[in-house]
C-alpha cells in the first residue's frame, strides 16, 4: 500500500464490548460509539441505509406514542436546578397555568425544570408528556409523566418537541435550552413553522441575552427587530398562559372541542 493510499484509508474504530454496545439502562448510554460511527464520514452504502432505518424507527416510535397527546405547549429548561431553587417553583407554576389553560405540558422529560413543568401540570390534574434522550447523565425520566418516549437522536427529539406544540416557553437553562430556543426562533423566522408564541420566562435571567440581541444582532442587521419582537419576556406564568390561550384561539383557530384521533386496534394503538 502506498503512502497516499494509506492516508485515504477510513479510520478503523476499536470494537467495544457487546455489553457496552447493548446497555439500555438509564444513565449508562453507550460511551460515544453510536455518535462516532454516525460522524465517521462516508460508510458502506448498506450501513448508511441501515442508519436511515434506525432514524426512521426513532421517528415512528415518537409519532405512535405522541399521536393522542392533544395540543401541547413545550417547556424548555435546565435539568440542573433542584426542587429548592426559585426557578423550580416558577416553572412548576408555569406548568400548572398551561394545564389550566387547557393544554398538554410537554418537556424533555428529564429532571430539574423539566420535572417542575410536568409536576405543575399534574398539580392541576392536566396531561403531562416527556420526550427524553439517552445520555450518560441528567436524563433519567421524571415521575410526573403520563406519556413518555425515549429517543436516540437529538434531532428527532427536537422535531417531536415542535411538532405537537402551539407555543414554546423557555425557562432558564444552559446549552440545551439555548439550542432548543434558537432552533424554534429560527424556524419561526424562516417561515418553516408559524409564529406561535415564544415566551422567555425569567426576566433577570434572559434580559442580558435579549439586550445583546437588540444591541448587537439587530444593530448589525443579522436579525430584524421583528424577529426579536416575537420573544415575549415575562415573570408572570398567568400572563404567559393567557398569551398562549389567546393566540391559539384567535390567531390559529384552535378549539377545545376538536375531537382527538381515535385509536385503531388493528394498528396496536
C-alpha positions in Angstrom: 0.0 0.0 0.0 1.4 3.4 -1.0 1.6 6.3 1.5 -1.2 8.1 -0.4 -3.5 5.0 -0.2 -2.8 4.6 3.5 -3.7 8.3 4.2 -7.1 7.8 2.5 -8.0 4.6 4.3 -11.0 5.1 6.6 -10.1 5.0 10.3 -10.6 1.7 11.9 -12.6 2.3 15.1 -11.9 0.0 18.1 -14.7 -2.6 18.7 -16.4 -2.1 22.1 -17.6 -4.9 24.3 -21.1 -6.2 23.5 -22.3 -5.4 27.0 -21.4 -1.7 26.4 -23.0 -1.5 23.0 -26.3 -3.0 24.1 -26.6 -1.3 27.5 -30.1 0.2 27.8 -30.3 1.3 31.4 -30.8 5.0 32.3 -27.6 6.8 32.9 -25.5 4.2 31.1 -25.7 5.2 27.5 -23.0 3.8 25.1 -19.8 5.8 25.5 -19.9 7.6 22.2 -19.8 4.6 19.9 -23.1 5.5 18.1 -22.1 9.1 17.6 -18.6 8.2 16.4 -20.0 5.9 13.8 -22.5 8.5 12.7 -19.9 11.2 12.3 -17.1 8.9 10.8 -17.8 10.2 7.3 -18.9 8.0 4.3 -19.7 4.4 5.3 -20.7 1.4 3.2 -24.0 2.0 1.5 -25.7 -0.8 3.3 -24.6 0.6 6.6 -25.9 4.1 5.6 -29.3 2.5 4.6 -29.4 0.8 8.0 -28.7 4.1 9.7 -31.7 5.7 7.8 -33.9 2.8 9.0 -32.8 3.4 12.6 -33.6 7.1 12.3 -37.0 6.3 10.8 -37.6 3.9 13.7 -37.0 6.7 16.1 -39.5 8.9 14.3 -42.1 6.2 14.0 -41.9 5.4 17.7 -42.3 9.1 18.5 -45.3 9.5 16.1 -47.1 6.5 17.5 -46.5 7.5 21.2 -47.5 11.1 20.8 -50.4 10.8 18.4 -53.0 11.1 21.1 -51.5 13.7 23.4 -53.6 16.7 22.1 -52.4 20.3 21.6 -49.3 20.9 23.7 -47.1 23.7 25.0 -43.5 22.8 25.1 -41.4 24.0 28.1 -37.6 24.1 27.8 -35.4 24.4 30.8 -32.3 23.2 32.7 -32.0 19.8 34.2 -29.7 21.2 36.9 -32.0 23.2 39.1 -33.2 21.3 42.1 -36.5 21.5 43.9 -35.2 24.1 46.3 -34.4 26.6 43.6 -36.8 29.5 42.9 -36.7 28.7 39.2 -38.2 25.2 40.1 -41.1 26.8 41.8 -41.6 29.3 39.0 -41.6 26.5 36.4 -44.0 24.4 38.4 -46.5 27.3 38.4 -45.9 27.7 34.6 -46.9 24.1 34.1 -50.0 24.5 36.3 -51.1 27.6 34.4 -50.5 25.9 31.0 -52.6 23.0 32.1 -55.3 25.3 33.5 -55.4 27.0 30.0 -56.3 23.6 28.5 -53.0 22.5 27.0 -50.9 19.4 27.5 -47.5 20.2 29.0 -44.6 18.8 27.0 -41.0 18.8 28.1 -37.8 16.9 27.5 -39.0 14.5 30.2 -35.9 14.8 32.5 -35.2 16.2 35.9 -34.8 19.9 37.1 -37.1 22.4 35.4 -38.5 19.8 33.0 -39.7 17.9 36.0 -41.1 21.1 37.6 -43.2 21.8 34.5 -44.6 18.3 34.3 -45.2 18.4 38.0 -47.2 21.6 37.7 -49.4 20.0 35.0 -50.2 17.2 37.4 -50.9 19.7 40.2 -53.8 20.9 38.1 -54.9 17.4 37.0 -53.7 18.0 33.5 -51.8 15.9 31.0 -48.0 15.7 31.1 -45.7 14.4 28.3 -41.9 13.8 28.2 -39.6 13.4 25.1 -36.4 12.1 26.6 -33.0 11.5 25.1 -30.5 8.8 26.1 -27.5 10.5 27.6 -24.8 9.4 30.1 -26.3 11.7 32.8 -29.1 14.1 33.7 -31.8 12.5 31.6 -33.5 10.0 33.9 -37.3 10.4 33.3 -39.1 12.3 36.0 -42.0 10.7 37.8 -44.7 13.2 36.7 -45.2 11.9 33.1 -48.5 10.4 31.7 -46.8 9.7 28.3 -43.1 9.2 27.8 -40.9 8.4 24.8 -37.2 8.0 24.6 -35.1 8.9 21.6 -31.6 8.1 20.4 -31.1 11.1 18.2 -31.3 14.7 19.4 -32.7 16.0 16.1 -35.6 13.5 16.2 -36.4 14.6 19.7 -36.4 18.3 18.7 -38.8 17.6 15.9 -41.3 16.0 18.4 -41.0 18.9 20.8 -42.0 21.2 18.0 -44.5 19.1 16.0 -47.2 18.8 18.7 -46.9 22.3 20.2 -48.8 25.6 19.8 -46.4 27.6 21.9 -42.9 27.4 23.5 -41.8 28.6 26.9 -38.0 28.8 27.6 -37.2 28.7 31.3 -33.6 29.4 32.5 -31.1 26.9 31.2 -27.8 26.1 29.5 -26.6 25.0 26.1 -29.6 22.6 25.6 -32.2 25.2 26.4 -30.5 27.8 24.2 -30.2 25.3 21.4 -33.9 24.5 21.6 -35.0 28.1 21.9 -32.9 29.3 19.0 -34.0 26.4 16.8 -37.6 27.3 17.3 -36.8 31.0 16.8 -35.1 30.2 13.5 -38.0 28.0 12.3 -40.4 30.9 13.0 -38.1 33.5 11.4 -37.7 31.4 8.2 -41.4 30.6 8.0 -40.9 26.9 8.5 -43.4 27.0 11.3 -46.0 29.7 12.1 -45.2 32.4 14.6 -46.5 30.6 17.6 -45.9 32.3 21.0 -42.3 32.0 22.2 -42.0 33.1 25.8 -38.8 33.7 27.8 -39.8 33.2 31.4 -37.4 34.8 34.0 -36.6 38.5 33.2 -33.4 38.7 35.3 -32.0 35.6 33.5 -33.0 36.4 30.0 -32.6 40.2 29.9 -28.8 40.3 29.2 -29.3 37.9 26.2 -32.3 40.0 24.9 -30.2 43.2 25.3 -27.3 41.5 23.4 -29.7 40.5 20.5 -31.2 44.0 20.4 -27.9 45.9 20.6 -25.7 43.7 18.6 -27.7 41.3 16.3 -30.3 43.9 15.4 -27.7 46.6 15.3 -25.6 44.7 12.8 -28.5 43.6 10.8 -28.1 39.8 11.4 -31.7 39.7 12.6 -34.6 42.1 12.3 -36.3 43.9 15.2 -39.5 41.9 14.2 -37.6 38.7 14.9 -36.8 39.9 18.4 -40.4 41.1 19.0 -41.6 37.5 18.7 -39.9 36.7 22.0 -42.0 37.7 25.0 -40.1 38.4 28.2 -42.0 37.9 31.5 -42.0 36.7 35.1 -45.8 36.1 35.2 -46.9 32.5 34.5 -50.5 33.5 34.3 -49.7 36.2 31.7 -47.8 33.6 29.7 -50.7 31.1 29.8 -53.2 33.9 28.7 -50.9 34.9 25.9 -50.8 31.3 24.7 -54.5 30.7 25.0 -55.5 34.0 23.3 -53.0 33.4 20.4 -54.1 29.8 20.0 -57.8 30.6 19.9 -57.9 33.8 17.9 -54.9 33.6 15.6 -54.7 29.9 14.8 -58.3 28.8 15.3 -57.6 26.2 18.0 -60.8 25.0 19.7 -61.1 22.8 22.7 -64.0 20.8 21.3 -61.9 19.4 18.4 -62.0 15.6 18.6 -58.8 13.7 19.2 -57.8 10.9 16.8 -59.4 7.6 17.5 -57.4 4.6 18.4 -57.3 1.8 15.9 -56.8 -1.7 17.4 -55.5 -3.2 14.2 -52.5 -0.7 14.5 -52.0 -2.0 18.1 -52.8 1.5 19.4 
